[in-house]
């Protein structure tokens, strides 16, 4: 038996919601779908320049999010390293986090470079994990893959990094300003 994702009631295996919560989720989906159709009508009525501007804002937001995440990680590492060397007040640590975040998000060349590089690596890691799992499954039946696993893993890492870099430069990872269709809940 499974549990409803909203109320934890016992439900048959393979389901996500009890009947009442599925009906709620379906009503929410219907509302989101109506909003999506409205937003698509608005999107289609926009000129090419307005759509390009929307794509640009979405891309700027995406790149800024990646850069901000890196800024917080770098700030956290700096805070941790400083705390290991001497006693540091939490207010100073938070100041380090904020300063690092601002450096990585406010200064445009840093934001664009770090954001795009981070997105490149995030996508490369996703590609690598997916392909490595496929290779691991195939290696069950392939002595060649078993014997050369280390060399093939390094080659795969290099290949996905190159593919991800090419895709990033070609715009394949770029964010879109177009409305996205909601996903229908499964029972």
C-alpha positions in Angstrom: 0.0 0.0 0.0 1.1 3.5 -0.8 0.4 6.8 1.0 -1.4 9.8 -0.4 1.2 12.6 -1.0 -1.0 15.1 0.7 -2.8 13.4 3.6 -0.8 10.2 4.1 -3.9 8.1 3.8 -3.4 4.5 2.6 -4.1 4.1 -1.1 -3.5 1.3 -3.6 0.0 0.8 -4.9 0.9 2.8 -8.0 -1.3 5.8 -7.0 -0.1 9.2 -5.7 -3.3 10.7 -4.2 -6.4 9.5 -2.4 -9.6 10.2 -4.4 -10.4 13.5 -2.7 -6.9 14.9 -3.1 -6.7 13.7 -6.7 -9.8 15.6 -7.5 -8.2 18.7 -5.8 -5.0 18.2 -7.8 -7.0 17.8 -11.0 -8.9 21.0 -10.3 -5.6 22.8 -9.7 -4.3 21.4 -13.0 -7.4 22.6 -14.8 -6.8 26.1 -13.4 -3.2 26.0 -14.4 -4.1 24.7 -17.8 -6.5 27.6 -18.4 -3.8 30.0 -17.3 -1.4 28.3 -19.6 -3.7 28.7 -22.6 -4.3 32.4 -21.7 -0.5 32.9 -21.4 0.1 31.1 -24.8 -2.5 33.4 -26.4 -0.6 36.4 -25.0 2.7 34.9 -26.0 1.5 34.3 -29.6 0.2 37.9 -29.8 3.6 39.3 -28.9 6.0 40.6 -31.6 9.3 38.9 -32.3 11.1 41.6 -30.4 8.9 41.2 -27.3 9.4 37.4 -27.4 13.2 37.9 -27.7 13.1 40.3 -24.8 11.2 37.7 -22.7 13.7 35.0 -23.7 16.5 37.4 -22.7 14.9 38.1 -19.2 14.5 34.3 -18.7 18.1 33.7 -19.7 19.3 36.5 -17.4 17.4 35.0 -14.5 18.7 31.5 -15.2 22.3 32.6 -15.4 21.9 34.8 -12.3 20.5 31.9 -10.3 23.4 29.6 -11.2 25.9 32.4 -10.4 24.1 33.2 -7.1 24.3 29.6 -6.0 28.0 29.6 -6.7 28.4 32.9 -4.8 26.7 31.3 -1.8 28.9 28.2 -2.0 32.0 30.3 -2.3 30.9 32.6 0.6 30.2 29.5 2.7 33.6 28.0 2.0 35.3 31.4 2.9 33.3 31.5 6.1 34.2 27.9 7.0 37.9 28.5 6.2 38.0 31.7 8.3 36.1 29.9 11.2 38.8 27.2 11.2 41.6 29.7 11.5 40.0 32.0 14.2 36.7 32.5 16.0 34.4 34.4 13.7 31.1 36.0 14.6 28.1 34.8 12.8 27.3 38.4 11.7 30.7 38.5 9.9 30.0 35.1 8.3 26.6 36.2 7.0 28.3 39.4 5.7 30.8 37.2 3.9 27.9 35.2 2.4 26.1 38.4 1.3 29.2 40.0 -0.1 30.1 36.8 -2.1 26.6 36.5 -3.4 26.5 40.1 -4.5 29.9 39.9 -6.2 28.7 36.9 -8.2 25.3 38.3 -9.1 25.7 42.1 -9.4 28.9 42.3 -11.5 27.6 41.3 -14.9 30.8 39.8 -16.5 31.3 37.6 -13.4 27.6 36.7 -13.3 27.5 35.7 -17.0 30.8 33.8 -17.0 30.2 31.9 -13.7 26.5 31.3 -14.4 27.1 29.9 -17.9 30.1 27.8 -16.8 28.1 26.4 -13.8 25.1 25.6 -16.1 27.5 23.9 -18.5 28.9 21.7 -15.7 25.5 20.9 -14.2 24.2 19.7 -17.5 27.5 17.8 -18.2 27.1 16.0 -14.8 23.5 15.1 -15.7 24.6 13.7 -19.1 27.5 11.8 -17.5 25.4 10.2 -14.8 22.7 9.1 -17.3 25.2 7.7 -19.8 27.4 6.1 -17.0 24.4 4.2 -15.7 23.5 3.0 -19.2 27.2 1.9 -19.6 27.1 0.1 -16.2 24.0 -1.8 -17.2 25.5 -2.8 -20.5 28.8 -3.8 -18.8 26.9 -6.7 -17.2 27.0 -8.4 -20.6 30.1 -6.8 -22.1 33.5 -8.0 -21.0 35.1 -5.1 -23.1 33.3 -2.5 -20.9 34.2 -4.3 -17.7 37.9 -4.5 -18.6 38.2 -0.9 -19.8 35.8 0.7 -17.3 38.3 3.3 -15.9 39.5 4.5 -19.3 36.0 4.6 -20.8 34.7 6.6 -17.7 37.4 9.2 -18.3 36.6 9.3 -22.0 32.9 9.6 -21.2 33.6 12.5 -18.8 35.6 14.4 -21.4 33.0 13.7 -24.1 30.1 14.9 -22.1 32.0 18.0 -21.1 32.8 18.8 -24.7 29.2 18.1 -25.8 27.8 20.2 -22.9 30.2 23.1 -23.8 29.1 23.0 -27.5 25.4 22.8 -26.5 25.9 25.8 -24.1 27.6 27.9 -26.8 25.0 27.0 -29.3 22.2 28.0 -26.9 20.8 24.6 -26.2 20.8 25.1 -22.4 19.4 28.6 -22.6 16.2 29.4 -20.7 13.0 30.2 -22.6 10.5 33.0 -21.8 7.6 31.0 -23.3 4.9 29.7 -21.0 5.3 26.1 -20.0 2.5 23.6 -20.0 1.5 22.2 -16.6 1.8 18.5 -16.0 -1.4 16.5 -15.4 -1.4 14.8 -12.0 -1.6 11.0 -12.0 -4.2 9.4 -9.7 
